[in-house]
Amino acid sequence: MSQTARSAGNSNQQRTFMTRLKKNYIGWIFILLSVLGIGLFYFYPMVQAFLLSLRSGMGANLEFVGFDNYVRLFSDPTFITSLTNTFIYLLVQVPVMILLALFFSVLLNDPKLKFRGFFRTAIFLPAVTSLVAYAVIFKYLFGNDGLVNEFLLGMNLISTPLNWLSDPVLAKITIIIAITWRWTGYNMIFYLSALQNVDKSMYEAARIDGASSIQQFFFITIPLLKPIILFTSIVSTIGTLQLFDEVMNITNGGPGNATMSISMYIYNLSFEYTPDFGYAATVSYVIVVLVVILSFLQFRVAGDRD
């Protein structure tokens, strides 16, 4: 009887082991497919782009130059201009957009507000419009005879039409307005979804203790939204560093190179100027480095060690 029991026990253990092995095997297959996909479509192109950045030449006639392309960046006035423009967009537009998204999310989270659904949809709609379509519309709106100048003239705020697209400063402002208009609603949705998970009793307790709406916002809302604010800040930073469509379709980088972004400069190096794919890959790696550095700084400033 004991031998029979041992045999049955060994058989059950083998069966359990085979079942676990089969489950692990299937799980590893799914993981392996994902790893292969990420490696093939993300890491392999990144490695190839880095190897390409070590070469230079016209078109397909490339030769190995080592890190000469990276040294060339420091003496390239067009790159320095595009980098400066991109940082201006980043430092001005991202904070303004985050603050507006926070303001709208808190305002539209009020249960006493009527037509909340309509206002939420209206503010979010720009995020789902075509990039090219809305950029072209903004180009016409801010033209010399566009609706913006007609409105300002009609209100007697200006005496002559403003050159929104041909003045270096006004052209940057136009780009910033366009980006803010499109992406504010997108970030607002993240804050709204987070606010709806906040325990309402916290606000009630704060009101009982005499806290004003402003105090509730800074001492309850902001701390609870900290992870979401960090996430949207990083995503917005990455998006601004990759800015292309608005600059391309509204100002085409002009006047001169006053609004050119890094991504547009990469495009010009590849397709508009004499093709130099090696140097274009070098400039693209600047975006990678900036994303890593700025994301790290944002994590440090937010105090998120995870």
C-alpha positions as a Python dict, from the first residue, in 0.01 Angstrom:
ca = {
    (1, 'M'): (0, 0, 0),
    (2, 'S'): (285, 233, 87),
    (3, 'Q'): (455, 176, -250),
    (4, 'T'): (126, 241, -430),
    (5, 'A'): (78, 561, -231),
    (6, 'R'): (433, 673, -312),
    (7, 'S'): (380, 603, -682),
    (8, 'A'): (55, 797, -680),
    (9, 'G'): (226, 1085, -497),
    (10, 'N'): (517, 1092, -742),
    (11, 'S'): (272, 1083, -1032),
    (12, 'N'): (79, 1380, -889),
    (13, 'Q'): (400, 1574, -833),
    (14, 'Q'): (513, 1506, -1189),
    (15, 'R'): (173, 1610, -1320),
    (16, 'T'): (182, 1932, -1112),
    (17, 'F'): (537, 2004, -1227),
    (18, 'M'): (444, 1955, -1593),
    (19, 'T'): (139, 2179, -1552),
    (20, 'R'): (350, 2456, -1398),
    (21, 'L'): (616, 2413, -1664),
    (22, 'K'): (353, 2438, -1937),
    (23, 'K'): (208, 2755, -1783),
    (24, 'N'): (554, 2908, -1744),
    (25, 'Y'): (641, 2807, -2099),
    (26, 'I'): (332, 2982, -2237),
    (27, 'G'): (406, 3289, -2024),
    (28, 'W'): (766, 3303, -2146),
    (29, 'I'): (642, 3283, -2506),
    (30, 'F'): (425, 3593, -2455),
    (31, 'I'): (707, 3777, -2281),
    (32, 'L'): (957, 3674, -2549),
    (33, 'L'): (733, 3809, -2826),
    (34, 'S'): (703, 4143, -2646),
    (35, 'V'): (1077, 4161, -2581),
    (36, 'L'): (1151, 4079, -2944),
    (37, 'G'): (905, 4344, -3062),
    (38, 'I'): (1049, 4612, -2834),
    (39, 'G'): (1404, 4516, -2927),
    (40, 'L'): (1328, 4509, -3299),
    (41, 'F'): (1124, 4828, -3324),
    (42, 'Y'): (1278, 5039, -3045),
    (43, 'F'): (1629, 4944, -2938),
    (44, 'Y'): (1759, 4823, -3277),
    (45, 'P'): (1667, 5151, -3453),
    (46, 'M'): (1822, 5347, -3163),
    (47, 'V'): (2149, 5155, -3197),
    (48, 'Q'): (2147, 5196, -3575),
    (49, 'A'): (2076, 5568, -3539),
    (50, 'F'): (2372, 5605, -3304),
    (51, 'L'): (2599, 5418, -3547),
    (52, 'L'): (2468, 5640, -3827),
    (53, 'S'): (2552, 5949, -3620),
    (54, 'L'): (2917, 5843, -3634),
    (55, 'R'): (2917, 5874, -4012),
    (56, 'S'): (2887, 6168, -4248),
    (57, 'G'): (2844, 6236, -4616),
    (58, 'M'): (2599, 6323, -4891),
    (59, 'G'): (2304, 6090, -4939),
    (60, 'A'): (2410, 5727, -4919),
    (61, 'N'): (2781, 5807, -4959),
    (62, 'L'): (2867, 5796, -4590),
    (63, 'E'): (3205, 5753, -4428),
    (64, 'F'): (3303, 5697, -4068),
    (65, 'V'): (3398, 6023, -3892),
    (66, 'G'): (3375, 5919, -3527),
    (67, 'F'): (3247, 6193, -3298),
    (68, 'D'): (3315, 6476, -3543),
    (69, 'N'): (2941, 6527, -3592),
    (70, 'Y'): (2896, 6583, -3219),
    (71, 'V'): (3181, 6836, -3216),
    (72, 'R'): (3021, 7007, -3514),
    (73, 'L'): (2706, 7076, -3309),
    (74, 'F'): (2883, 7338, -3098),
    (75, 'S'): (2980, 7544, -3403),
    (76, 'D'): (2653, 7504, -3596),
    (77, 'P'): (2457, 7833, -3567),
    (78, 'T'): (2138, 7682, -3710),
    (79, 'F'): (2142, 7402, -3453),
    (80, 'I'): (2206, 7649, -3169),
    (81, 'T'): (1916, 7864, -3294),
    (82, 'S'): (1679, 7566, -3318),
    (83, 'L'): (1785, 7445, -2973),
    (84, 'T'): (1724, 7791, -2826),
    (85, 'N'): (1382, 7813, -2990),
    (86, 'T'): (1285, 7470, -2859),
    (87, 'F'): (1384, 7565, -2504),
    (88, 'I'): (1180, 7886, -2531),
    (89, 'Y'): (875, 7681, -2631),
    (90, 'L'): (946, 7438, -2348),
    (91, 'L'): (1000, 7694, -2072),
    (92, 'V'): (702, 7913, -2166),
    (93, 'Q'): (440, 7677, -2307),
    (94, 'V'): (461, 7374, -2078),
    (95, 'P'): (410, 7561, -1745),
    (96, 'V'): (128, 7771, -1893),
    (97, 'M'): (-43, 7460, -2032),
    (98, 'I'): (-9, 7266, -1704),
    (99, 'L'): (-153, 7555, -1504),
    (100, 'L'): (-444, 7598, -1746),
    (101, 'A'): (-514, 7224, -1741),
    (102, 'L'): (-517, 7227, -1359),
    (103, 'F'): (-747, 7530, -1352),
    (104, 'F'): (-997, 7378, -1596),
    (105, 'S'): (-992, 7038, -1426),
    (106, 'V'): (-1070, 7186, -1083),
    (107, 'L'): (-1336, 7412, -1231),
    (108, 'L'): (-1505, 7133, -1429),
    (109, 'N'): (-1490, 6893, -1136),
    (110, 'D'): (-1738, 7105, -942),
    (111, 'P'): (-2065, 6906, -921),
    (112, 'K'): (-2263, 7231, -899),
    (113, 'L'): (-2147, 7346, -1242),
    (114, 'K'): (-2407, 7301, -1513),
    (115, 'F'): (-2322, 7158, -1857),
    (116, 'R'): (-1998, 7009, -1725),
    (117, 'G'): (-2004, 6738, -1991),
    (118, 'F'): (-2033, 6992, -2270),
    (119, 'F'): (-1745, 7206, -2142),
    (120, 'R'): (-1523, 6903, -2084),
    (121, 'T'): (-1584, 6784, -2439),
    (122, 'A'): (-1531, 7130, -2587),
    (123, 'I'): (-1195, 7176, -2413),
    (124, 'F'): (-1078, 6823, -2498),
    (125, 'L'): (-1181, 6833, -2868),
    (126, 'P'): (-867, 7017, -2990),
    (127, 'A'): (-659, 6715, -2880),
    (128, 'V'): (-830, 6491, -3137),
    (129, 'T'): (-813, 6730, -3430),
    (130, 'S'): (-568, 6675, -3714),
    (131, 'L'): (-229, 6833, -3646),
    (132, 'V'): (-193, 6962, -3999),
    (133, 'A'): (-554, 7084, -4023),
    (134, 'Y'): (-547, 7287, -3703),
    (135, 'A'): (-200, 7426, -3783),
    (136, 'V'): (-322, 7552, -4121),
    (137, 'I'): (-627, 7708, -3954),
    (138, 'F'): (-404, 7890, -3706),
    (139, 'K'): (-190, 8012, -3996),
    (140, 'Y'): (-495, 8179, -4150),
    (141, 'L'): (-627, 8306, -3816),
    (142, 'F'): (-299, 8486, -3743),
    (143, 'G'): (-238, 8611, -4097),
    (144, 'N'): (-216, 8984, -4170),
    (145, 'D'): (-582, 8983, -4276),
    (146, 'G'): (-684, 8704, -4038),
    (147, 'L'): (-958, 8704, -3778),
    (148, 'V'): (-720, 8782, -3490),
    (149, 'N'): (-603, 9109, -3645),
    (150, 'E'): (-959, 9198, -3751),
    (151, 'F'): (-1079, 9143, -3392),
    (152, 'L'): (-798, 9351, -3243),
    (153, 'L'): (-857, 9629, -3496),
    (154, 'G'): (-1231, 9619, -3430),
    (155, 'M'): (-1170, 9653, -3055),
    (156, 'N'): (-929, 9945, -3123),
    (157, 'L'): (-652, 9760, -2942),
    (158, 'I'): (-414, 9808, -3237),
    (159, 'S'): (-398, 10066, -3515),
    (160, 'T'): (-228, 9851, -3779),
    (161, 'P'): (-233, 9472, -3833),
    (162, 'L'): (31, 9280, -3640),
    (163, 'N'): (277, 9069, -3837),
    (164, 'W'): (214, 8753, -3636),
    (165, 'L'): (393, 8522, -3879),
    (166, 'S'): (676, 8747, -3998),
    (167, 'D'): (790, 8897, -3669),
    (168, 'P'): (1034, 8670, -3477),
    (169, 'V'): (876, 8729, -3134),
    (170, 'L'): (514, 8726, -3248),
    (171, 'A'): (577, 8412, -3455),
    (172, 'K'): (700, 8230, -3143),
    (173, 'I'): (396, 8352, -2951),
    (174, 'T'): (171, 8217, -3227),
    (175, 'I'): (335, 7875, -3205),
    (176, 'I'): (301, 7873, -2825),
    (177, 'I'): (-68, 7970, -2845),
    (178, 'A'): (-133, 7695, -3099),
    (179, 'I'): (37, 7423, -2893),
    (180, 'T'): (-136, 7537, -2574),
    (181, 'W'): (-476, 7538, -2744),
    (182, 'R'): (-431, 7183, -2866),
    (183, 'W'): (-283, 7008, -2562),
    (184, 'T'): (-443, 7179, -2261),
    (185, 'G'): (-757, 6966, -2284),
    (186, 'Y'): (-550, 6650, -2322),
    (187, 'N'): (-373, 6712, -1990),
    (188, 'M'): (-696, 6828, -1827),
    (189, 'I'): (-847, 6480, -1873),
    (190, 'F'): (-568, 6324, -1664),
    (191, 'Y'): (-628, 6569, -1380),
    (192, 'L'): (-1005, 6526, -1399),
    (193, 'S'): (-980, 6149, -1373),
    (194, 'A'): (-748, 6182, -1072),
    (195, 'L'): (-971, 6439, -901),
    (196, 'Q'): (-1274, 6213, -928),
    (197, 'N'): (-1090, 5952, -719),
    (198, 'V'): (-1018, 6197, -436),
    (199, 'D'): (-1220, 6137, -120),
    (200, 'K'): (-1470, 6425, -93),
    (201, 'S'): (-1459, 6402, 286),
    (202, 'M'): (-1110, 6556, 278),
    (203, 'Y'): (-1250, 6877, 128),
    (204, 'E'): (-1546, 6872, 368),
    (205, 'A'): (-1312, 6839, 667),
    (206, 'A'): (-1098, 7124, 531),
    (207, 'R'): (-1405, 7347, 493),
    (208, 'I'): (-1514, 7268, 849),
    (209, 'D'): (-1168, 7368, 968),
    (210, 'G'): (-1207, 7701, 786),
    (211, 'A'): (-981, 7637, 486),
    (212, 'S'): (-1053, 7858, 186),
    (213, 'S'): (-1084, 7727, -171),
    (214, 'I'): (-731, 7846, -248),
    (215, 'Q'): (-592, 7671, 60),
    (216, 'Q'): (-777, 7351, -36),
    (217, 'F'): (-627, 7373, -384),
    (218, 'F'): (-265, 7414, -266),
    (219, 'F'): (-274, 7185, 38),
    (220, 'I'): (-508, 6907, -82),
    (221, 'T'): (-549, 6910, -459),
    (222, 'I'): (-190, 6977, -563),
    (223, 'P'): (-28, 6718, -328),
    (224, 'L'): (-277, 6450, -434),
    (225, 'L'): (-223, 6528, -803),
    (226, 'K'): (156, 6531, -770),
    (227, 'P'): (215, 6197, -952),
    (228, 'I'): (-17, 6302, -1238),
    (229, 'I'): (145, 6646, -1262),
    (230, 'L'): (486, 6479, -1283),
    (231, 'F'): (362, 6242, -1555),
    (232, 'T'): (202, 6517, -1766),
    (233, 'S'): (508, 6739, -1722),
    (234, 'I'): (739, 6469, -1854),
    (235, 'V'): (509, 6378, -2143),
    (236, 'S'): (463, 6745, -2234),
    (237, 'T'): (840, 6802, -2218),
    (238, 'I'): (902, 6511, -2454),
    (239, 'G'): (631, 6632, -2691),
    (240, 'T'): (768, 6988, -2698),
    (241, 'L'): (1122, 6868, -2764),
    (242, 'Q'): (982, 6676, -3063),
    (243, 'L'): (777, 6974, -3187),
    (244, 'F'): (745, 6968, -3565),
    (245, 'D'): (395, 6993, -3719),
    (246, 'E'): (302, 7336, -3585),
    (247, 'V'): (634, 7494, -3681),
    (248, 'M'): (631, 7332, -4023),
    (249, 'N'): (275, 7427, -4116),
    (250, 'I'): (234, 7766, -3946),
    (251, 'T'): (565, 7945, -4000),
    (252, 'N'): (783, 7692, -4187),
    (253, 'G'): (1055, 7778, -3938),
    (254, 'G'): (1053, 8145, -4028),
    (255, 'P'): (1102, 8429, -4036),
    (256, 'G'): (1455, 8320, -4110),
    (257, 'N'): (1508, 8047, -3853),
    (258, 'A'): (1333, 8235, -3572),
    (259, 'T'): (1082, 7956, -3498),
    (260, 'M'): (1271, 7649, -3619),
    (261, 'S'): (1262, 7357, -3375),
    (262, 'I'): (1513, 7074, -3340),
    (263, 'S'): (1282, 6827, -3514),
    (264, 'M'): (1233, 7060, -3808),
    (265, 'Y'): (1609, 7104, -3837),
    (266, 'I'): (1645, 6724, -3849),
    (267, 'Y'): (1386, 6717, -4128),
    (268, 'N'): (1568, 6990, -4321),
    (269, 'L'): (1902, 6811, -4284),
    (270, 'S'): (1748, 6492, -4422),
    (271, 'F'): (1522, 6619, -4699),
    (272, 'E'): (1550, 6995, -4761),
    (273, 'Y'): (1923, 7065, -4752),
    (274, 'T'): (2190, 6848, -4910),
    (275, 'P'): (2101, 6515, -4743),
    (276, 'D'): (2331, 6440, -4451),
    (277, 'F'): (2163, 6157, -4263),
    (278, 'G'): (2462, 6106, -4034),
    (279, 'Y'): (2450, 6460, -3900),
    (280, 'A'): (2069, 6446, -3881),
    (281, 'A'): (2100, 6134, -3662),
    (282, 'T'): (2346, 6324, -3442),
    (283, 'V'): (2098, 6609, -3391),
    (284, 'S'): (1823, 6356, -3316),
    (285, 'Y'): (2035, 6210, -3037),
    (286, 'V'): (2042, 6555, -2878),
    (287, 'I'): (1668, 6513, -2821),
    (288, 'V'): (1731, 6174, -2657),
    (289, 'V'): (1989, 6323, -2421),
    (290, 'L'): (1766, 6621, -2338),
    (291, 'V'): (1468, 6394, -2264),
    (292, 'V'): (1677, 6183, -2026),
    (293, 'I'): (1828, 6485, -1846),
    (294, 'L'): (1504, 6682, -1814),
    (295, 'S'): (1305, 6378, -1703),
    (296, 'F'): (1564, 6304, -1436),
    (297, 'L'): (1555, 6665, -1316),
    (298, 'Q'): (1177, 6661, -1299),
    (299, 'F'): (1183, 6343, -1092),
    (300, 'R'): (1439, 6501, -858),
    (301, 'V'): (1245, 6826, -823),
    (302, 'A'): (924, 6632, -756),
    (303, 'G'): (1105, 6427, -493),
    (304, 'D'): (1001, 6096, -653),
    (305, 'R'): (1277, 5845, -580),
    (306, 'D'): (1090, 5555, -743),
}
